[in-house]
Amino acid sequence: MTAERDPALQASDPEIAKLIADENRREHETMRLIASENYASRAVMEATGSVLTNKYSEGYAKKRYYEGQQVIDQVEELAIARLKTLFGAEHVNVQPYSGSPANLAVYLAFCKAGDPIMGLGLPAGGHLTHGWAVSITGKYFKSVPYGVDAKTHRIDMDEVRKLAKEHKPKLLWCGTTAYPRTIDWKAFREVADEVGAVLAADIAHISGLVCGGAHPSPVGIADVVTSTTHKTFRGPRGGMIFCKAQHAQAIDRAVFPGLQGGPHNHTTAGIAVAANEALQPSFKAYAKAIVDNARSLADELTARGFALTTGGTDNHLMVIDLSNKNVSGKIAAQALDRAGIVLNYNSVPFDPRKPFDPSGVRLGTPAVTSRGMGKDEMKKLADWMDRVVTAPGDEALLAKVAAEVREVCARFPAPGLRI
Ligand SMILES: *Cc1c(COP(=O)(O)O)cnc(C)c1O
């Protein structure tokens, strides 16, 4: 095809081309601390931006509803084989469009509308799709959220057991979106067995840590394990489900035809590439470095008077309660953003403030670790955060910090960016 009939993006759509260039620059020049974000590699993005986006392939390998699957079946089977090796799973489904649809497939596989289900409440660090009221999962199921201990802010297994015995959930979710500690999968297994619940572990945030050996794995303990593919796992945006062989058919049928039509084959290829990257020895070092960096940053912040929920972190993220700094989470997050430090405002356990302007912020180290940053940069980050949070309205200070951030970022080129 000639360039005239099939022009490159810059020629075809300069407005979008410019916006992509702007985002590329923003991701280069800022400290990205949003705990769910990362930098996908150039290889992952090449696969994701490939001709595989053109193909329809409803069904599963060798059982498709359209012809022309000579290549697609191999792509999907390769992704599945690599993930089986990586996670030690009996069965893998790579078709969910993202983390939320993966979780919906679990409901569809094991529950009927109105069934009792349990998950960690959103303010305590759980995900919307674990039964929070505004989500379809809170509207179509009888959701009983459990929480964290008022003093320690850790998941309260006594409460989980008490509520489970009382409400007899069909489905028990474990796994979190804003919780800085290791999850005790076996403790959840015991409760699930005591009440006859299906145990679902959602490792959306930590799947990169799990397959990199930096967090215990729920595979083989939980009946079903869901994950996104774009957080610590560092693939394209997508979802995946691991389960025991006995649940394979229920899960596959729930994803297709239960919830979705054709799988996103370009994404499946990107997931396969990410899985291959995760199988390399360097990925273990990356997973460990994420946790080491989080610990360094937590120590540096604590030394500057920041109050971390649970008092620290075991994983890639931390939640800071800013009440003692006399600034709300939102004011702090917005000032930090102007200073080139990007994170999100977040409720803290038992937050007296509203979710739209809560008391805390959440931050994590996956993206900065992917750039190769370490202890020195974590110390700088804590310093910058301290200065900004102390004077969030001082625009001259914010601009000065932003310039210092840009200088450090220039020394750590990120995977996947064009600079
Ligand atoms: C991010 C996340 C999801 C949802 O993933 P999306 O891809 O945003 O739909 C589900 N569960 C948990 C625990 C998450 O952190």
The ligand as an SDF file (V2000), in Angstrom:
LIG
                    3D

 15 15  0  0  0  0  0  0  0  0999 V2000
   -7.3210   -2.8620   38.6350 C   0  0  0  0  0  0  0  0  0  0  0  0
   -8.1180   -3.8920   39.3260 C   0  0  0  0  0  0  0  0  0  0  0  0
   -9.1780   -4.5430   38.6840 C   0  0  0  0  0  0  0  0  0  0  0  0
   -9.8110   -4.0520   37.4000 C   0  0  0  0  0  0  0  0  0  0  0  0
   -9.0740   -3.9670   36.3210 O   0  0  0  0  0  0  0  0  0  0  0  0
   -9.5470   -3.0990   35.0480 P   0  0  0  0  0  0  0  0  0  0  0  0
   -8.6150   -3.5980   34.0200 O   0  0  0  0  0  0  0  0  0  0  0  0
   -9.3530   -1.6740   35.4380 O   0  0  0  0  0  0  0  0  0  0  0  0
  -10.9630   -3.4400   34.7780 O   0  0  0  0  0  0  0  0  0  0  0  0
   -9.7980   -5.6000   39.3200 C   0  0  0  0  0  0  0  0  0  0  0  0
   -9.3940   -5.9840   40.5500 N   0  0  0  0  0  0  0  0  0  0  0  0
   -8.4030   -5.3560   41.2060 C   0  0  0  0  0  0  0  0  0  0  0  0
   -8.0150   -5.8490   42.5660 C   0  0  0  0  0  0  0  0  0  0  0  0
   -7.7500   -4.2850   40.6260 C   0  0  0  0  0  0  0  0  0  0  0  0
   -6.7900   -3.6530   41.3060 O   0  0  0  0  0  0  0  0  0  0  0  0
  1  2  1  0
  2  3  1  0
  2 14  2  0
  3  4  1  0
  3 10  2  0
  4  5  1  0
  5  6  1  0
  6  7  2  0
  6  8  1  0
  6  9  1  0
 10 11  1  0
 11 12  2  0
 12 13  1  0
 12 14  1  0
 14 15  1  0
M  END
$$$$
